[in-house]
């Protein structure tokens, strides 16, 4: 998906979320609390200043009683985009970024490319820069996504977006976000099995507490 198309779809998603909010008659603060995100984040999403993530979209729709797939379909139509490929690319790109962040590789994508290319090369698979950029954009070939999923230690069907399992996807989203925050505290290994008994909302609560701790340690930004 081009940058222009992605921007159009994100703006359309914001517009459809505002419409959904109006139907549900929810104020922003109450909606944010029900969706377990900050009201500042929600304001930015609704104003089109920040793209909505997959897990945020699902939780926001849950609070308003809207169907996330229906909302995406309406947004795609509003943006004048073909639904299937464009939406799938956004989902895959969002998950690729989250997986890379959890692995501590998103800060320097050139270095991440070198690391991934070396890792895949050990199994005899070549990774070109063009293929790497396609992966980041959510348009990578399935065989490549499977290989990178193994490298990033996430389920291939999650990263490829081929299977839609809301509960499973929310759990993986939450686990990756927690791993990202734990990495910021210097914890580089986190056993996924230790999180299996926790609901995504519980994991999100832990992650939020860690982010608060990090913010206090870093102090106010200049």
N, C-alpha and C positions, 0 to 999 in steps of 0.2 A: 504494500500500500504506500502511495506517495505521501510526503509530509503534508501536502495540501489536503488530500483526502482524509488523512488521520485527524487533522485539525477540524475539518468539517464535521466528521462523525462525533468527535468529542464535544463540539459545540452543540450538536443536535442532541446528544445524550443529556447535556446540561439542561437544554430546553425541555426535554421530555421528563426529566426529573422534577423540574419546577412545576410542570403540568400535573404530575402525579402527586406532588405535595399539595397543590391546590385542591385536587379531588379529595385527598385524605384529610384536608384541613388541619395540617400539622405545622406548628411553628418550627423554626430551624433548630432551636435549642432542644426541644422535646424529641425531634426527629434524630438529631445527632446522638442524644443519650440512648435512645432505643436501638440505634445502629452501632453503638460502641465506637464512635469516632468523635473527634472534637468538633465543636460547632464552628470553629475557625476554618477547619478543613472543609466542612460542608459548605460554608459560605463561598469558599474559593471554587469548589466544584460547581456549585449552582451558578456562579458568575462566569464560569468558563475560564477561570484563571489557572485551573489545575485539572488534569484529566482524572476521571474516576477510575479506580482500579476494579478488577473483577470482583474481589471479595466485598469491596465497598458497595458496588452496584447491587449485589445480591442482598446484603443486609439492609440497604436503603429500601429496596423493593419489598422486602419482607415486612418492614415497618409500615409501609403504605398499603400493603395488600396487593401490590402490582406484581405481574409476572415479569421477571427480568428478561426473558427471551422475547416477550411481547414488546417490552419497552425498547429493547435493542432493535427489533424489527421496525418499530415506529421511527426510531432515531435514524436508522439507515435510509428509510424512505424519505424522511425530512432532508437528509443530507444528499439525496440523489445517488446513493451508492447501492451496488448489488450486495445483498445481505450476506450470503454464506462466506465467501472468500474474505471479504473485508473484516467482518466481525471475528472470524477465526484467526486472522492475522493479528488483530489487536489482542486477543486472548493469549495467543502464543508468545507475542512480544512481551506482554506484561509478565508472563510466567518465566520467560527466559531471563528477564532483568532481575526478578525476585530470586531466582535460583543462583544467578551470578553474584548478587549482593550477599546472599546467605553464605556463599563460598568465599567471600572476600575478594572477588575478582572484578567487580563492576567499576571500581574507582579508576582503573587504568585499563581501558579496553584493548589497547595495543599489546600490553603485557599479558592480558587475559587470552588474547588470540595466540600469542606465542606459547603460552602454557597449554592451552587446549590442543594446539597443533602438535606439540611434542607428545602429549598424552595419547592422542588418537594415532599418531605415527607409530607408537610402540605396538599397536595391533594391526599395523599395515594399512591404516586408512588415512588418506590425504585430506587436508583441510585447507582449502584456498581462502584467500582474503575475501573474495566475492561470496563464497558460501558462508563464511563467518558473518558477514554483514547481512546476508539474507536471513540467517538464524536470528540475529538481533532484531530484525524487522518483522519476525514472525512468519517468514516466507521460506524457511529452509526446507530442503527435501526431507522426506520422512526418514530415510536411512541415516541421514546425517543427524537429525534430531534424536534418534534412538541412541546413536553413538555418544552424542553430547550429554544425553540424559544419564548415561552410565558414568561419564566423566564427572558430572555434577551431583551424582548420587540422588537423583529424583526419578520417580516413575516415568517411563517413556510416554505412556498414554496421557499422563498429566501434561507433560511438556509439549506434546504434539497436539493436544486439544481434541483428540479423536474420540474420547469417551467423556460424556458429561455425567458426572456423579457429584451433585451439589455438596453433599455431606463430606465425601472424600476430598473433593477439591478444596473446600473450606479448611479442612484439617491440614492439608499440605501447605496451603497458603499461610496458615497461622504458624505452623512449624518452621517454615522458611523465614518468616518475619522474626520469630523468636531467635532462630539461629543467627540472623543478621545482627540483632541487638546484643546477643551474648558475645558475638565476635568483637563488637565494639568495646566490650569489657575485658577482652583478652582471652575469652573461652573459645577455642577453635574447634572443639569436638563436642557434639551434643548427640546423645543416643536417642534416635527417634522412638525406639521402643519405650523409653521412659515417659513419652508423651501420649502413648496410645490410649491411656485410660482417661485422658483429659478431653473435654469438649473444646471445639475451636474457640468458643467464647472465653473459656477459662485460660487457654493459652494466650489469647489476645490480652487478657487482663494482666497476666504475668509480663508479657512483652511491654505493655504500657507502663507498668511499674518500673521496669528496667530502663526504658527510655527516659522516664522522669529522673531516675537516679543518675543517668549519664548527663542529662541536662544540668543537674545540680553540680555535678563534678566539674563540668566544663565551664560553668558560670555563665553570666550574661554575655551575649554576643556584642562586640563593639559596634 
